[in-house]
Amino acid sequence: MIPFDNASAPAAATPASAGPPDIRISSIQSTRMPLLLVGDDCTIRDWRRDDKPSLLHHANNHAVWRNLTHLFPHPYTDADAERWFDFLAQQDEVTHWAIEVDDQAVGGIGMIRGEGIYHLSAEVGYWLGEDYWGRGIATAALRALVPELLRRYRLIRLEANVFAWNTASMRVLEKCGFVREAILRSAAVKDGHITDLHVYAMLAQHAAPSPVKS
């Protein structure tokens, strides 16, 4: 996906004419509370510095990098990993987590919050080591995290942007109830190719409850 990757509980049925939720805008909570979501296929948890060997193994992969934005480096070096952990330590609120399978961090998932008039929206992203593709793990991780993001950060909209060739990530988003809202033609250049961006979104009133325990 984009910005991390856009590599999936169906949304609750809502009339097409339904408008935005009635929300009173109050102070927005910041949090560094640890996150632990345990599911059958994966666990979402905070990153740890001892994840570095696994992070380097799975992130240093051209096929992974190709589906991510310029924010994700390639090659992915030891220095990149150290910068990543330093960035996480400096966050006022935690917005990026590890996807754990088989007792190791095999990918990442998180969000970038909007600012100003967009402060109740966020862009979500995820990536997964190539060894774990095709097992439904990205779908399970996103499905578990979406309701937690909406609840914890009081968001009303989540958005994801996907390169045109990344149909696997589009299926992940659709399985999680995201709806394609637009195709931005020739909107990005990646790996030497000009590509469209597919814009997917989930509104809070359409989100299904979390299928995992926290």
N, C-alpha and C positions, 0 to 999 in steps of 0.2 A: 504494500500500500504506500501511501504517501502521508506523512513525512517519515514514518518509520517503515511501514509497508502497508500496502493494502493487498495482502498476500495472493456453526454460524449460529429459540423459542419464538415461534411465530408471534407477530404483533397481535395485540388484542383487537378485535373487530371494532371499528369506529366508523360512524357514518361519514361519507365523503364530504358532507357539508359542515362537519364539525370544525369550529374555529379554534384558536389558540386557547390554552388553559387560562383560567382566571387566577393570576398570580400577583401577590403583593410583593413588590420589590423591596427587600430589606437588606441589611448588611450581609455580604457574602462570606461564608465561612472559609477560612484557610485552615489547612490541616496537615500535620506531619504524622498523623496516626498510622501505624503499621497496617498493611492490608494483607489478608490471607483468605483466599477463596479456594476451597478444596473441592474438586470435582472428580468424576470417575476417570476422565481422560487426561487431566492436567491440573496443576495448582498454579494460581496466580499469587505471587508474593513479592515483597520488596527485594530489590537487588542487593547483593552482598559482594564485598570485595573478593571473597574467595570464589566467586563465580567467574573470575577472569579467565582461567584456562578454558572453560566451556564456552564463554563468550567469544574468545578468540577463535576457537575451533569452528563455531557455527556462523559467526558473522563474517569471517574472511572468506567469502564465497561470491564469485561473480554473479551467479544465478540469483542469489539473495539480493545483492546490491542492485541488480538491474530493475527490481520492482520498487525501489525506494528513492527518495529525493536526494538532492545534493547534501543534505544534512548527515547522511550515512556514508562514511568514507570507504574507499576501496583502493588498495588493500587495507584491511582492518588490522592495525598494528597494536603492539603492546602500549605504545604511547596513546593511541586512540582510546583504548580501554581505560587507561588511567584518567584521561580527560573526561570520559563518560562518568566514572565513579566520582570524580571531583565535582562535576556538574550536578549529579544527584545529591551530593552532600550539601550543596549550596542552595538547593531549592527551598523556598519558603513553604511550599506545599508539595507533597509527593504526587507526581502525575505520570510516572513511568514505572512499570513493574516487569519482573521476569516471569516468563512462562516456564514452569518446571515440569519435566517428564523424566521418569526413571532417575529421580534424585539429582537431576542436573538442570541448569538453566539452558534451555534449548531455543529460546527466542525472547522477544520482548513485546509489550503491549502498553499503550498509554494514550495520552491526549495532550493537545496544546490548547489551552483556554483562550477564548477570545478576549479582547480588551475593549474598553469604552462601551459603545452601544451594542457590542457583540459579547458582553461579559457573561451572558447566560447561555452561550453556545461554546462548543469545543470541537476541534478536529481530532478524530481518533485515528490511530495507526497501530500496526502490528507487523511483526516479521517472525519467521520460523526457520530454523535450520533445515537445509534441504533433506537431511536424513529423515526428517519427521513429516515431510509433505505427504498429502494423500491419506492421512489417518483421522481427519476430522478434528485435529487439535486446535487449529486457528478458529474454527467455528465454535468449539466448546469454550475457548478462552474469551472470545468476544461476547458470546451469549451470557457468560457468567459476569463479565465486567460491566456491560452496559447499564443494567439497573443500579449497580453500585455507584457508577459515575453520576448518574442522574440524581440519586439520593444524596450522596456525600457532598457533591458540589452544587446542588440545587440548580442543575442545568435544565433547560427546556428543549435543547436541540443538540444533536450530535451529527457531525458531517464527516464524510470520508471521500477522498479523491483517488481515483484508480487509473493507471495507464491503460490505454485501449487494449493492449495485448494481454493484460492480466485477468483473464476470464475466471481463473480459479478464485481470485480475491472477490470478484463480483459475486460469485456464487456464495462465498462465505457471508458477505453482507446481506444478500437476499435471504439466506436461510435464517439470519438473525432479525429479519423484519425491516431492514433498511430498504428505502425506495429510491430508485434512480430518478433524480430530479432534472438532470441536464447533462448534455455532452458539450464540453468546451472544445471546440475544434482547433487543432494545431496549437494547443495551449502550453506545451512543454517540450523540451528537448532532453532526451535521456539516451545514454549509450550511443550517441551519434545519430539518433532517429528523432524526427519531429513526430509527436503523437498527440492524439486527443486525450482529454481527461474526462472520465465519467464521474459525475458528482452524485453521491448517495447521501441520504439523510434519514435520521430517526428522530421523531418528536416524542417528548416525554409521555404524552397521553397515549401513545401507541405502544409503549414498551411493555414487554412481558416481564413477570417476576423472575428473579434470579433462580436458576435451577440448582444452585450449589449452596452449601453452607459456608458462612463466614465465621 
